[in-house]
Amino acid sequence: MNNSVTVVGNLASDPELRYTSSGTAMANVSVAVNRRWRDRNDEWQEETSFFRGTLWREQAENAAESLHKGDRVIITGSLEQRSWETPEGDKRSVVELRIDEIGPSVRWATATVNKTARSGGSWGDAPSMPAAPVARDDFGPDEAPF
């Protein structure tokens, strides 16, 4: 069973773009999510949670180019737990976002979208996407119908 989450928050830092040894782009992001409420004494309380996540391939490069520290973003994906052992033998565990989509929020800002050229003419690496797009009206094989 797959979990699904949506996280809305502000980037705590610029996306960290790196490349694997095989040349695949990856970017780590950290998102701060603020929660504000009134307590029993009618006083404002605030709590901030930080979530880390990873983007891959073209999405990683696009995020690193267009998103910056402080930008309000909307992220969809799933939660993934990762465990490891330190050199000292201590066990560690973290829950991270496995990011499917990320984009700027336009609740309190504006955004400009610039389409990037697709490499290879496919719809991407998502296993749920069809291998070849279905032709619709006047849209090309690599164009979204909007």
Buried (B, 14 or more C-beta within 10 A) or exposed (E): EEEEBEBEBBBBEBBEBEEEEEEEBBBBBBBBBEEEEEEEEEEEEEEEEEBEBBBBBBBBBBBBEBBEEEBBBBBBBEBEEEEEEEEEEEEEEEEBBBBBEBBBBEEEEEEEEEEEEEEEEBBEEEEEEEEEBEEEEEEEEEEEEE
